[in-house]
Amino acid sequence: MNKIMLIIAMLFSCSCVYSWDGYNRDSSEFIEVEQGNLVRSGLDIEIYHWGDGAYHDEEVIDIYDDELETYDYTTGEYHTYEMD
């Protein structure tokens, strides 16, 4: 039982180390959610937009399947990202 718990803990910790990449079909822009952002509905996260080379503060509206819906405080727009 202890080995199973250790394996689960190791897998969880490894999955939190990497960034989460996505794509906005509306703007044809790639984005990146870097490590350290807790992506949960109602929380604010920082997203790097490759199109303008800047970080945007965004509120997570919803997460479903492989999509992330946010409100971008920088632009005042809602976005839906397809996440990898």
N, CA, C and O atoms as a CHARMM CRD file, in Angstrom:
* protein
*
  336
    1    1 MET  N      0.82300  -1.19600   0.00000 PROA 1      0.00000
    2    1 MET  CA     0.00000   0.00000   0.00000 PROA 1      0.00000
    3    1 MET  C      0.86700   1.26000   0.00000 PROA 1      0.00000
    4    1 MET  O      0.55700   2.22600  -0.69600 PROA 1      0.00000
    5    2 ASN  N      1.93700   1.25200   0.76800 PROA 2      0.00000
    6    2 ASN  CA     2.82200   2.42000   0.81700 PROA 2      0.00000
    7    2 ASN  C      3.48100   2.67500  -0.53200 PROA 2      0.00000
    8    2 ASN  O      3.68700   3.82500  -0.91900 PROA 2      0.00000
    9    3 LYS  N      3.81100   1.60200  -1.24900 PROA 3      0.00000
   10    3 LYS  CA     4.42700   1.76800  -2.56600 PROA 3      0.00000
   11    3 LYS  C      3.45900   2.41600  -3.54900 PROA 3      0.00000
   12    3 LYS  O      3.85000   3.25900  -4.35600 PROA 3      0.00000
   13    4 ILE  N      2.20000   2.01700  -3.47500 PROA 4      0.00000
   14    4 ILE  CA     1.19500   2.59600  -4.37200 PROA 4      0.00000
   15    4 ILE  C      1.03700   4.08500  -4.08800 PROA 4      0.00000
   16    4 ILE  O      0.97700   4.88900  -5.01900 PROA 4      0.00000
   17    5 MET  N      0.97100   4.45600  -2.82400 PROA 5      0.00000
   18    5 MET  CA     0.83500   5.86800  -2.46200 PROA 5      0.00000
   19    5 MET  C      2.05900   6.66300  -2.91400 PROA 5      0.00000
   20    5 MET  O      1.92100   7.79800  -3.37000 PROA 5      0.00000
   21    6 LEU  N      3.23800   6.08700  -2.79600 PROA 6      0.00000
   22    6 LEU  CA     4.46400   6.75400  -3.22700 PROA 6      0.00000
   23    6 LEU  C      4.45900   6.97600  -4.73700 PROA 6      0.00000
   24    6 LEU  O      4.83300   8.04900  -5.21100 PROA 6      0.00000
   25    7 ILE  N      4.03900   5.97200  -5.48400 PROA 7      0.00000
   26    7 ILE  CA     3.97300   6.09100  -6.94700 PROA 7      0.00000
   27    7 ILE  C      2.97800   7.16800  -7.35900 PROA 7      0.00000
   28    7 ILE  O      3.26200   7.96300  -8.25600 PROA 7      0.00000
   29    8 ILE  N      1.82400   7.20200  -6.71700 PROA 8      0.00000
   30    8 ILE  CA     0.81600   8.22100  -7.02800 PROA 8      0.00000
   31    8 ILE  C      1.35000   9.61200  -6.71700 PROA 8      0.00000
   32    8 ILE  O      1.16300  10.53700  -7.50700 PROA 8      0.00000
   33    9 ALA  N      2.00700   9.76700  -5.58700 PROA 9      0.00000
   34    9 ALA  CA     2.58800  11.06000  -5.21000 PROA 9      0.00000
   35    9 ALA  C      3.65300  11.49300  -6.21100 PROA 9      0.00000
   36    9 ALA  O      3.72100  12.67100  -6.56200 PROA 9      0.00000
   37   10 MET  N      4.47700  10.57300  -6.67100 PROA 10     0.00000
   38   10 MET  CA     5.52200  10.89800  -7.64000 PROA 10     0.00000
   39   10 MET  C      4.91500  11.31800  -8.97800 PROA 10     0.00000
   40   10 MET  O      5.37400  12.28000  -9.59400 PROA 10     0.00000
   41   11 LEU  N      3.88900  10.60100  -9.42600 PROA 11     0.00000
   42   11 LEU  CA     3.24300  10.95500 -10.69000 PROA 11     0.00000
   43   11 LEU  C      2.58900  12.32100 -10.61400 PROA 11     0.00000
   44   11 LEU  O      2.67200  13.10400 -11.56000 PROA 11     0.00000
   45   12 PHE  N      1.93500  12.61600  -9.49100 PROA 12     0.00000
   46   12 PHE  CA     1.28800  13.91400  -9.32900 PROA 12     0.00000
   47   12 PHE  C      2.31800  15.03100  -9.29500 PROA 12     0.00000
   48   12 PHE  O      2.11900  16.06700  -9.93000 PROA 12     0.00000
   49   13 SER  N      3.39400  14.84800  -8.58200 PROA 13     0.00000
   50   13 SER  CA     4.40300  15.90100  -8.48100 PROA 13     0.00000
   51   13 SER  C      5.08700  16.12900  -9.82000 PROA 13     0.00000
   52   13 SER  O      5.43800  17.26600 -10.13400 PROA 13     0.00000
   53   14 CYS  N      5.28500  15.10800 -10.60200 PROA 14     0.00000
   54   14 CYS  CA     5.91500  15.26100 -11.91500 PROA 14     0.00000
   55   14 CYS  C      4.99900  15.98800 -12.89000 PROA 14     0.00000
   56   14 CYS  O      5.47400  16.75100 -13.73200 PROA 14     0.00000
   57   15 SER  N      3.69900  15.76300 -12.78900 PROA 15     0.00000
   58   15 SER  CA     2.78700  16.40100 -13.73100 PROA 15     0.00000
   59   15 SER  C      2.62600  17.88600 -13.45600 PROA 15     0.00000
   60   15 SER  O      2.16200  18.62000 -14.32900 PROA 15     0.00000
   61   16 CYS  N      2.99500  18.35200 -12.26600 PROA 16     0.00000
   62   16 CYS  CA     2.84900  19.77000 -11.92400 PROA 16     0.00000
   63   16 CYS  C      4.07200  20.58700 -12.30400 PROA 16     0.00000
   64   16 CYS  O      4.04800  21.81100 -12.17700 PROA 16     0.00000
   65   17 VAL  N      5.13300  19.95300 -12.76300 PROA 17     0.00000
   66   17 VAL  CA     6.39000  20.63600 -13.02700 PROA 17     0.00000
   67   17 VAL  C      6.37400  21.34100 -14.37700 PROA 17     0.00000
   68   17 VAL  O      7.04500  22.35800 -14.54800 PROA 17     0.00000
   69   18 TYR  N      5.63000  20.82600 -15.32300 PROA 18     0.00000
   70   18 TYR  CA     5.67100  21.33200 -16.68200 PROA 18     0.00000
   71   18 TYR  C      4.55800  22.33700 -16.94800 PROA 18     0.00000
   72   18 TYR  O      3.56200  22.40400 -16.22800 PROA 18     0.00000
   73   19 SER  N      4.76100  23.11500 -18.00500 PROA 19     0.00000
   74   19 SER  CA     3.74600  24.07500 -18.41200 PROA 19     0.00000
   75   19 SER  C      2.62600  23.35800 -19.16700 PROA 19     0.00000
   76   19 SER  O      2.72900  22.18000 -19.50800 PROA 19     0.00000
   77   20 TRP  N      1.56800  24.10100 -19.41200 PROA 20     0.00000
   78   20 TRP  CA     0.40100  23.57700 -20.11600 PROA 20     0.00000
   79   20 TRP  C      0.20100  24.45800 -21.32800 PROA 20     0.00000
   80   20 TRP  O     -0.04000  25.65600 -21.17700 PROA 20     0.00000
   81   21 ASP  N      0.29400  23.90200 -22.53100 PROA 21     0.00000
   82   21 ASP  CA     0.22500  24.66600 -23.77100 PROA 21     0.00000
   83   21 ASP  C     -1.18000  24.63200 -24.35100 PROA 21     0.00000
   84   21 ASP  O     -1.92500  23.66800 -24.17600 PROA 21     0.00000
   85   22 GLY  N     -1.52300  25.71500 -25.04900 PROA 22     0.00000
   86   22 GLY  CA    -2.83700  25.78200 -25.66200 PROA 22     0.00000
   87   22 GLY  C     -2.84500  26.62200 -26.91300 PROA 22     0.00000
   88   22 GLY  O     -1.83000  27.20000 -27.30100 PROA 22     0.00000
   89   23 TYR  N     -4.01200  26.68200 -27.54400 PROA 23     0.00000
   90   23 TYR  CA    -4.18300  27.38700 -28.81300 PROA 23     0.00000
   91   23 TYR  C     -5.55000  28.05100 -28.83000 PROA 23     0.00000
   92   23 TYR  O     -6.55100  27.44000 -28.45400 PROA 23     0.00000
   93   24 ASN  N     -5.58800  29.30100 -29.26700 PROA 24     0.00000
   94   24 ASN  CA    -6.82700  30.05200 -29.40500 PROA 24     0.00000
   95   24 ASN  C     -7.19100  30.09000 -30.88300 PROA 24     0.00000
   96   24 ASN  O     -6.52800  30.77100 -31.66600 PROA 24     0.00000
   97   25 ARG  N     -8.23600  29.36800 -31.27400 PROA 25     0.00000
   98   25 ARG  CA    -8.64200  29.31800 -32.68400 PROA 25     0.00000
   99   25 ARG  C     -9.11400  30.66800 -33.20700 PROA 25     0.00000
  100   25 ARG  O     -8.91000  30.98900 -34.37800 PROA 25     0.00000
  101   26 ASP  N     -9.74300  31.46000 -32.34300 PROA 26     0.00000
  102   26 ASP  CA   -10.27000  32.75600 -32.78500 PROA 26     0.00000
  103   26 ASP  C     -9.16300  33.71700 -33.19600 PROA 26     0.00000
  104   26 ASP  O     -9.30600  34.45100 -34.17300 PROA 26     0.00000
  105   27 SER  N     -8.05000  33.71400 -32.44700 PROA 27     0.00000
  106   27 SER  CA    -6.95900  34.64500 -32.74500 PROA 27     0.00000
  107   27 SER  C     -5.75000  33.96500 -33.38500 PROA 27     0.00000
  108   27 SER  O     -4.76100  34.62300 -33.70700 PROA 27     0.00000
  109   28 SER  N     -5.83100  32.63900 -33.57000 PROA 28     0.00000
  110   28 SER  CA    -4.71100  31.85600 -34.11800 PROA 28     0.00000
  111   28 SER  C     -3.43000  32.08100 -33.31900 PROA 28     0.00000
  112   28 SER  O     -2.35000  32.24800 -33.88600 PROA 28     0.00000
  113   29 GLU  N     -3.56900  32.08200 -32.00900 PROA 29     0.00000
  114   29 GLU  CA    -2.44800  32.38800 -31.12300 PROA 29     0.00000
  115   29 GLU  C     -2.17700  31.21900 -30.17000 PROA 29     0.00000
  116   29 GLU  O     -3.10100  30.60000 -29.64100 PROA 29     0.00000
  117   30 PHE  N     -0.90400  30.94000 -29.96900 PROA 30     0.00000
  118   30 PHE  CA    -0.51200  29.93700 -28.99400 PROA 30     0.00000
  119   30 PHE  C     -0.31800  30.60500 -27.64100 PROA 30     0.00000
  120   30 PHE  O      0.13000  31.74800 -27.55000 PROA 30     0.00000
  121   31 ILE  N     -0.66900  29.85500 -26.58000 PROA 31     0.00000
  122   31 ILE  CA    -0.51600  30.38200 -25.22000 PROA 31     0.00000
  123   31 ILE  C      0.16800  29.31600 -24.36100 PROA 31     0.00000
  124   31 ILE  O      0.27900  28.15300 -24.74900 PROA 31     0.00000
  125   32 GLU  N      0.62000  29.75100 -23.18600 PROA 32     0.00000
  126   32 GLU  CA     1.26600  28.83100 -22.26200 PROA 32     0.00000
  127   32 GLU  C      0.90300  29.20600 -20.82800 PROA 32     0.00000
  128   32 GLU  O      1.04100  30.35900 -20.41700 PROA 32     0.00000
  129   33 VAL  N      0.43800  28.21500 -20.08000 PROA 33     0.00000
  130   33 VAL  CA     0.19800  28.37700 -18.65400 PROA 33     0.00000
  131   33 VAL  C      1.39900  27.74600 -17.97200 PROA 33     0.00000
  132   33 VAL  O      1.57300  26.52800 -18.02500 PROA 33     0.00000
  133   34 GLU  N      2.22400  28.55800 -17.33600 PROA 34     0.00000
  134   34 GLU  CA     3.45700  28.05900 -16.74700 PROA 34     0.00000
  135   34 GLU  C      3.20500  27.40400 -15.40200 PROA 34     0.00000
  136   34 GLU  O      2.14900  27.58600 -14.79500 PROA 34     0.00000
  137   35 GLN  N      4.18100  26.64300 -14.94500 PROA 35     0.00000
  138   35 GLN  CA     4.07600  25.97200 -13.65900 PROA 35     0.00000
  139   35 GLN  C      3.82500  26.99200 -12.55700 PROA 35     0.00000
  140   35 GLN  O      4.21300  28.15400 -12.67200 PROA 35     0.00000
  141   36 GLY  N      3.18000  26.55100 -11.50000 PROA 36     0.00000
  142   36 GLY  CA     2.88200  27.42500 -10.37700 PROA 36     0.00000
  143   36 GLY  C      1.50500  28.05600 -10.44900 PROA 36     0.00000
  144   36 GLY  O      1.07100  28.68800  -9.48600 PROA 36     0.00000
  145   37 ASN  N      0.81100  27.90200 -11.56100 PROA 37     0.00000
  146   37 ASN  CA    -0.55400  28.41200 -11.69800 PROA 37     0.00000
  147   37 ASN  C     -1.53100  27.29800 -11.35000 PROA 37     0.00000
  148   37 ASN  O     -1.51600  26.24100 -11.98100 PROA 37     0.00000
  149   38 LEU  N     -2.37500  27.52400 -10.36000 PROA 38     0.00000
  150   38 LEU  CA    -3.41900  26.56400 -10.01200 PROA 38     0.00000
  151   38 LEU  C     -4.62200  26.87300 -10.89500 PROA 38     0.00000
  152   38 LEU  O     -5.28900  27.89100 -10.71200 PROA 38     0.00000
  153   39 VAL  N     -4.89400  25.99700 -11.84500 PROA 39     0.00000
  154   39 VAL  CA    -5.94300  26.23700 -12.84000 PROA 39     0.00000
  155   39 VAL  C     -7.24400  25.62000 -12.32500 PROA 39     0.00000
  156   39 VAL  O     -7.49400  24.42500 -12.47800 PROA 39     0.00000
  157   40 ARG  N     -8.06100  26.47500 -11.71100 PROA 40     0.00000
  158   40 ARG  CA    -9.35400  26.06300 -11.17300 PROA 40     0.00000
  159   40 ARG  C    -10.35600  27.17800 -11.45400 PROA 40     0.00000
  160   40 ARG  O     -9.99400  28.35400 -11.46500 PROA 40     0.00000
  161   41 SER  N    -11.61000  26.80900 -11.67900 PROA 41     0.00000
  162   41 SER  CA   -12.65500  27.80700 -11.94200 PROA 41     0.00000
  163   41 SER  C    -12.70000  28.83800 -10.81800 PROA 41     0.00000
  164   41 SER  O    -12.67000  28.49700  -9.63500 PROA 41     0.00000
  165   42 GLY  N    -12.77300  30.11500 -11.22000 PROA 42     0.00000
  166   42 GLY  CA   -12.86400  31.20300 -10.26800 PROA 42     0.00000
  167   42 GLY  C    -11.53300  31.78400  -9.82500 PROA 42     0.00000
  168   42 GLY  O    -11.50500  32.83500  -9.18500 PROA 42     0.00000
  169   43 LEU  N    -10.42000  31.11900 -10.15300 PROA 43     0.00000
  170   43 LEU  CA    -9.10400  31.61300  -9.76500 PROA 43     0.00000
  171   43 LEU  C     -8.46400  32.41000 -10.89900 PROA 43     0.00000
  172   43 LEU  O     -8.76700  32.19100 -12.07200 PROA 43     0.00000
  173   44 ASP  N     -7.58800  33.32300 -10.54400 PROA 44     0.00000
  174   44 ASP  CA    -6.81900  34.09000 -11.52100 PROA 44     0.00000
  175   44 ASP  C     -5.50800  33.37900 -11.80900 PROA 44     0.00000
  176   44 ASP  O     -4.85300  32.87400 -10.89800 PROA 44     0.00000
  177   45 ILE  N     -5.12900  33.34300 -13.07400 PROA 45     0.00000
  178   45 ILE  CA    -3.86000  32.73800 -13.48300 PROA 45     0.00000
  179   45 ILE  C     -3.14600  33.69400 -14.42700 PROA 45     0.00000
  180   45 ILE  O     -3.73600  34.64400 -14.94200 PROA 45     0.00000
  181   46 GLU  N     -1.88000  33.42600 -14.64000 PROA 46     0.00000
  182   46 GLU  CA    -1.07700  34.21800 -15.55800 PROA 46     0.00000
  183   46 GLU  C     -0.81500  33.36300 -16.79000 PROA 46     0.00000
  184   46 GLU  O     -0.31800  32.24200 -16.68200 PROA 46     0.00000
  185   47 ILE  N     -1.15000  33.89600 -17.96200 PROA 47     0.00000
  186   47 ILE  CA    -0.99300  33.16700 -19.22100 PROA 47     0.00000
  187   47 ILE  C     -0.05300  33.94800 -20.12900 PROA 47     0.00000
  188   47 ILE  O     -0.21800  35.15300 -20.31900 PROA 47     0.00000
  189   48 TYR  N      0.93300  33.25400 -20.68700 PROA 48     0.00000
  190   48 TYR  CA     1.84100  33.87500 -21.64800 PROA 48     0.00000
  191   48 TYR  C      1.24700  33.73200 -23.03700 PROA 48     0.00000
  192   48 TYR  O      0.93300  32.62500 -23.47500 PROA 48     0.00000
  193   49 HSD  N      1.09400  34.86100 -23.73300 PROA 49     0.00000
  194   49 HSD  CA     0.56600  34.88500 -25.09800 PROA 49     0.00000
  195   49 HSD  C      1.73600  35.05400 -26.05900 PROA 49     0.00000
  196   49 HSD  O      2.41700  36.08000 -26.05500 PROA 49     0.00000
  197   50 TRP  N      1.95800  34.02900 -26.88500 PROA 50     0.00000
  198   50 TRP  CA     3.07400  34.07600 -27.83100 PROA 50     0.00000
  199   50 TRP  C      2.84900  35.13900 -28.90900 PROA 50     0.00000
  200   50 TRP  O      3.81700  35.65700 -29.46500 PROA 50     0.00000
  201   51 GLY  N      1.59800  35.47400 -29.21200 PROA 51     0.00000
  202   51 GLY  CA     1.30100  36.44500 -30.25300 PROA 51     0.00000
  203   51 GLY  C      1.82300  37.84000 -29.94800 PROA 51     0.00000
  204   51 GLY  O      2.36700  38.50800 -30.82700 PROA 51     0.00000
  205   52 ASP  N      1.65800  38.28300 -28.70400 PROA 52     0.00000
  206   52 ASP  CA     2.14800  39.61500 -28.34900 PROA 52     0.00000
  207   52 ASP  C      3.35100  39.56800 -27.40800 PROA 52     0.00000
  208   52 ASP  O      3.86700  40.60900 -27.00100 PROA 52     0.00000
  209   53 GLY  N      3.79300  38.35900 -27.06500 PROA 53     0.00000
  210   53 GLY  CA     4.98200  38.20900 -26.22700 PROA 53     0.00000
  211   53 GLY  C      4.81600  38.76600 -24.82500 PROA 53     0.00000
  212   53 GLY  O      5.77100  39.26700 -24.23100 PROA 53     0.00000
  213   54 ALA  N      3.59200  38.67800 -24.29300 PROA 54     0.00000
  214   54 ALA  CA     3.32500  39.26000 -22.98200 PROA 54     0.00000
  215   54 ALA  C      2.50300  38.30400 -22.11900 PROA 54     0.00000
  216   54 ALA  O      1.81500  37.41300 -22.61600 PROA 54     0.00000
  217   55 TYR  N      2.60200  38.52400 -20.81200 PROA 55     0.00000
  218   55 TYR  CA     1.78200  37.78500 -19.85600 PROA 55     0.00000
  219   55 TYR  C      0.47100  38.53000 -19.65500 PROA 55     0.00000
  220   55 TYR  O      0.44700  39.75900 -19.59200 PROA 55     0.00000
  221   56 HSD  N     -0.62300  37.77300 -19.55700 PROA 56     0.00000
  222   56 HSD  CA    -1.93500  38.33900 -19.30300 PROA 56     0.00000
  223   56 HSD  C     -2.49300  37.70800 -18.03200 PROA 56     0.00000
  224   56 HSD  O     -2.39500  36.49600 -17.84200 PROA 56     0.00000
  225   57 ASP  N     -3.08000  38.53200 -17.15800 PROA 57     0.00000
  226   57 ASP  CA    -3.79500  38.01700 -15.99600 PROA 57     0.00000
  227   57 ASP  C     -5.20100  37.67100 -16.44700 PROA 57     0.00000
  228   57 ASP  O     -5.91200  38.51000 -17.00100 PROA 57     0.00000
  229   58 GLU  N     -5.60400  36.40700 -16.20100 PROA 58     0.00000
  230   58 GLU  CA    -6.91000  35.94700 -16.66400 PROA 58     0.00000
  231   58 GLU  C     -7.60700  35.15300 -15.56500 PROA 58     0.00000
  232   58 GLU  O     -6.97200  34.44100 -14.78800 PROA 58     0.00000
  233   59 GLU  N     -8.93500  35.29600 -15.52200 PROA 59     0.00000
  234   59 GLU  CA    -9.74400  34.52300 -14.58700 PROA 59     0.00000
  235   59 GLU  C    -10.21800  33.25500 -15.27800 PROA 59     0.00000
  236   59 GLU  O    -10.70300  33.30500 -16.40800 PROA 59     0.00000
  237   60 VAL  N    -10.08000  32.12200 -14.60600 PROA 60     0.00000
  238   60 VAL  CA   -10.55700  30.85600 -15.15300 PROA 60     0.00000
  239   60 VAL  C    -12.07500  30.81600 -14.97400 PROA 60     0.00000
  240   60 VAL  O    -12.57500  30.82700 -13.84900 PROA 60     0.00000
  241   61 ILE  N    -12.79400  30.76900 -16.07900 PROA 61     0.00000
  242   61 ILE  CA   -14.25100  30.69900 -16.05900 PROA 61     0.00000
  243   61 ILE  C    -14.69700  29.24600 -15.97100 PROA 61     0.00000
  244   61 ILE  O    -15.55500  28.90300 -15.15700 PROA 61     0.00000
  245   62 ASP  N    -14.11400  28.39400 -16.81000 PROA 62     0.00000
  246   62 ASP  CA   -14.51600  26.98400 -16.83600 PROA 62     0.00000
  247   62 ASP  C    -13.40700  26.13200 -17.44300 PROA 62     0.00000
  248   62 ASP  O    -12.60700  26.60200 -18.25100 PROA 62     0.00000
  249   63 ILE  N    -13.38200  24.89600 -17.04100 PROA 63     0.00000
  250   63 ILE  CA   -12.46700  23.89700 -17.61000 PROA 63     0.00000
  251   63 ILE  C    -13.33100  22.70100 -17.98200 PROA 63     0.00000
  252   63 ILE  O    -14.06300  22.17800 -17.14200 PROA 63     0.00000
  253   64 TYR  N    -13.25200  22.26300 -19.23500 PROA 64     0.00000
  254   64 TYR  CA   -14.00600  21.09600 -19.66200 PROA 64     0.00000
  255   64 TYR  C    -13.24600  20.39000 -20.77200 PROA 64     0.00000
  256   64 TYR  O    -12.69500  21.01100 -21.68100 PROA 64     0.00000
  257   65 ASP  N    -13.23800  19.07200 -20.66200 PROA 65     0.00000
  258   65 ASP  CA   -12.48600  18.23000 -21.59500 PROA 65     0.00000
  259   65 ASP  C    -11.07900  18.79900 -21.80300 PROA 65     0.00000
  260   65 ASP  O    -10.28700  18.85600 -20.86200 PROA 65     0.00000
  261   66 ASP  N    -10.77300  19.21400 -23.01900 PROA 66     0.00000
  262   66 ASP  CA    -9.44300  19.75800 -23.30600 PROA 66     0.00000
  263   66 ASP  C     -9.50500  21.25600 -23.58300 PROA 66     0.00000
  264   66 ASP  O     -8.63700  21.79300 -24.27100 PROA 66     0.00000
  265   67 GLU  N    -10.52700  21.94100 -23.05300 PROA 67     0.00000
  266   67 GLU  CA   -10.67500  23.37200 -23.27800 PROA 67     0.00000
  267   67 GLU  C    -10.64800  24.14600 -21.96400 PROA 67     0.00000
  268   67 GLU  O    -11.12100  23.68000 -20.92800 PROA 67     0.00000
  269   68 LEU  N    -10.08100  25.33300 -22.04700 PROA 68     0.00000
  270   68 LEU  CA    -9.98200  26.23900 -20.91600 PROA 68     0.00000
  271   68 LEU  C    -10.63200  27.55900 -21.32000 PROA 68     0.00000
  272   68 LEU  O    -10.20900  28.18900 -22.28900 PROA 68     0.00000
  273   69 GLU  N    -11.65300  27.97500 -20.58700 PROA 69     0.00000
  274   69 GLU  CA   -12.33500  29.23700 -20.87100 PROA 69     0.00000
  275   69 GLU  C    -11.91800  30.26400 -19.82100 PROA 69     0.00000
  276   69 GLU  O    -11.98000  29.99400 -18.62200 PROA 69     0.00000
  277   70 THR  N    -11.49000  31.45500 -20.28100 PROA 70     0.00000
  278   70 THR  CA   -11.00400  32.48400 -19.36900 PROA 70     0.00000
  279   70 THR  C    -11.56400  33.85300 -19.71900 PROA 70     0.00000
  280   70 THR  O    -12.08400  34.07600 -20.81200 PROA 70     0.00000
  281   71 TYR  N    -11.44200  34.76700 -18.75300 PROA 71     0.00000
  282   71 TYR  CA   -11.68300  36.18400 -18.99200 PROA 71     0.00000
  283   71 TYR  C    -10.34800  36.88500 -18.84800 PROA 71     0.00000
  284   71 TYR  O     -9.70100  36.79000 -17.80500 PROA 71     0.00000
  285   72 ASP  N     -9.93000  37.59100 -19.89500 PROA 72     0.00000
  286   72 ASP  CA    -8.63000  38.24900 -19.93900 PROA 72     0.00000
  287   72 ASP  C     -8.78200  39.69300 -19.43800 PROA 72     0.00000
  288   72 ASP  O     -9.38800  40.53100 -20.10600 PROA 72     0.00000
  289   73 TYR  N     -8.22000  39.96900 -18.24600 PROA 73     0.00000
  290   73 TYR  CA    -8.29800  41.31900 -17.68000 PROA 73     0.00000
  291   73 TYR  C     -7.51900  42.33100 -18.52700 PROA 73     0.00000
  292   73 TYR  O     -7.85700  43.51500 -18.54200 PROA 73     0.00000
  293   74 THR  N     -6.48400  41.87200 -19.22700 PROA 74     0.00000
  294   74 THR  CA    -5.66000  42.76800 -20.03200 PROA 74     0.00000
  295   74 THR  C     -6.42700  43.32000 -21.23000 PROA 74     0.00000
  296   74 THR  O     -6.34600  44.51100 -21.52900 PROA 74     0.00000
  297   75 THR  N     -7.17100  42.45300 -21.91300 PROA 75     0.00000
  298   75 THR  CA    -7.88700  42.86800 -23.12300 PROA 75     0.00000
  299   75 THR  C     -9.37900  43.07900 -22.89700 PROA 75     0.00000
  300   75 THR  O    -10.05100  43.69500 -23.72500 PROA 75     0.00000
  301   76 GLY  N     -9.90100  42.57500 -21.78600 PROA 76     0.00000
  302   76 GLY  CA   -11.34000  42.66800 -21.52300 PROA 76     0.00000
  303   76 GLY  C    -12.16200  41.69600 -22.34900 PROA 76     0.00000
  304   76 GLY  O    -13.35300  41.91800 -22.56500 PROA 76     0.00000
  305   77 GLU  N    -11.53400  40.61300 -22.81700 PROA 77     0.00000
  306   77 GLU  CA   -12.21300  39.64600 -23.68500 PROA 77     0.00000
  307   77 GLU  C    -12.25800  38.26700 -23.03500 PROA 77     0.00000
  308   77 GLU  O    -11.44600  37.94100 -22.16900 PROA 77     0.00000
  309   78 TYR  N    -13.22600  37.47100 -23.47400 PROA 78     0.00000
  310   78 TYR  CA   -13.29500  36.06500 -23.08200 PROA 78     0.00000
  311   78 TYR  C    -12.55500  35.24600 -24.13100 PROA 78     0.00000
  312   78 TYR  O    -12.60200  35.55600 -25.32100 PROA 78     0.00000
  313   79 HSD  N    -11.87300  34.20100 -23.67900 PROA 79     0.00000
  314   79 HSD  CA   -11.12900  33.32500 -24.58400 PROA 79     0.00000
  315   79 HSD  C    -11.45500  31.87200 -24.28000 PROA 79     0.00000
  316   79 HSD  O    -11.72800  31.51000 -23.13600 PROA 79     0.00000
  317   80 THR  N    -11.42500  31.05000 -25.31200 PROA 80     0.00000
  318   80 THR  CA   -11.50900  29.60000 -25.16300 PROA 80     0.00000
  319   80 THR  C    -10.26900  29.02100 -25.81200 PROA 80     0.00000
  320   80 THR  O    -10.04000  29.19800 -27.00900 PROA 80     0.00000
  321   81 TYR  N     -9.46600  28.32300 -25.00800 PROA 81     0.00000
  322   81 TYR  CA    -8.21600  27.74200 -25.48000 PROA 81     0.00000
  323   81 TYR  C     -8.35000  26.23200 -25.57900 PROA 81     0.00000
  324   81 TYR  O     -8.90300  25.59200 -24.68400 PROA 81     0.00000
  325   82 GLU  N     -7.84700  25.66500 -26.66200 PROA 82     0.00000
  326   82 GLU  CA    -7.72700  24.21600 -26.78600 PROA 82     0.00000
  327   82 GLU  C     -6.39200  23.84900 -26.17400 PROA 82     0.00000
  328   82 GLU  O     -5.34800  24.30500 -26.64100 PROA 82     0.00000
  329   83 MET  N     -6.41000  23.02700 -25.13000 PROA 83     0.00000
  330   83 MET  CA    -5.20200  22.72200 -24.38500 PROA 83     0.00000
  331   83 MET  C     -4.64400  21.35300 -24.77900 PROA 83     0.00000
  332   83 MET  O     -5.38900  20.41500 -25.06800 PROA 83     0.00000
  333   84 ASP  N     -3.32900  21.27000 -24.78300 PROA 84     0.00000
  334   84 ASP  CA    -2.63000  19.99200 -25.04800 PROA 84     0.00000
  335   84 ASP  C     -2.41200  19.26200 -23.74700 PROA 84     0.00000
  336   84 ASP  O     -1.84300  18.17000 -23.74000 PROA 84     0.00000
